[in-house]
Amino acid sequence: MTHSSRRSFIIRSVTGTAALCAFSASRLAVAQAPALVLETDPQAVALGYTADGSKTDTKKYPNYAANQSCSGCALFQGKAADASAPCAIFGNKSVAGKGWCSAWNKRA
């Protein structure tokens, strides 16, 4: 093995390893995305969660107001503009930004 082919081998090995690490890290990030809360989950049912807050049963939940949504709640762990984000009340499962539940508390 000559000096230049040894150098080429090392460069290719380092480049390949770096690419593999970057690919693995991106796959891991996707795999760890929080699951969405389903409206049929027992806790969601108990709290009156709906993925679309405008469909909230106002007779059952009279505290609901049209300007309330998960994205404006203190428990929503994302930015107000996010379509979905983890929620502290649902064990960090994701909720819809347009959603609502009876645990809603205005974000500061």
N, C-alpha and C positions, 0 to 999 in steps of 0.2 A: 504494500500500500504506500503510495507516494504521499508527500507532504500535502499537495494540493487536494488530493482525493480525501484525505483525512479531514482537512478543513471543510470541504464540501459536505462530508458526512455529518460533521458536527453542526454546521449551519442548518442543514436540512432537518436534523434531529430536533434542534431547538425550535425551529419554525413549526415543524409538525406538532411538537408537544404543546407549544403555545396555542396553536389553532385548535387542537383537541380540548385543551382546558377551557378556551373561550366558548366552544360549542357546548361542552358539558355544563358550564355555568349558565348559559342561556336556556338550556333544556331544563335545568333544575329550577330556575326562576319561573318558568311556565308551569312546571309540574306543581309548584307550591302556591299557585294562585288560589285564594280562598274560594270555597264553594258558595254558590248563591243560595240564599235562604228560600225555600219553597213556601208558598202560602199555605200548604197542607202540613208543614212541620208542626208538631204539637205546640211548641213554644210560640210559633208564629200565629197559630189559631188562637191561643190563649191571650195574645197581645193584640189581636185584630190586625195583624200585618197584612198590607196589600202592596203589591209591587207598583200599583198606580193609585196614589193617594186619593185621587178624585173619585175612586170607586168605593171609598170607605163608607160603611153603613153608619150614617149620621144619627140614626135612631138609637143604635146600640152604643155608639161612641160620640156623645154630644159635644165632647171637648175638641173634636176635630174642627179645624178651620182650613179653608181653601189655601191659605198661604203657608201651611205647614207641610213639609216634606222631609224625607230622611236627610237630604243634602243640607238642610238647615238645622239639623239636630246636633246637639252636643255629643251624642254617642257615635255619630257618623265619623269614621276615621279617615276620610278623604277630603278632597277639596270640594267646595260647593258646586263646581262645574262638572265633577266626575259623574259618569253615568251609573256607576256602582262603586262601592267601597266596603271594607269590613265595618261591622257594627259591634260595639262592645257588649251590647245586651244579648246578642245572638252568638256569643262565643267566638267573635271575630269572623263569622261567616259574612259574606258580602250581601248587602241589601241594595235595592235599586235606589238611585238618587231621587226618583220621583215617588218613591214608596212612602208609607206612613204606618206607624203602630202607636198603641196607646202609651208607650213609654217615651213618646216624643218630648224633648226638652230643648228649648231654644238655645242655639249656639251663641256663645258670647261674642 
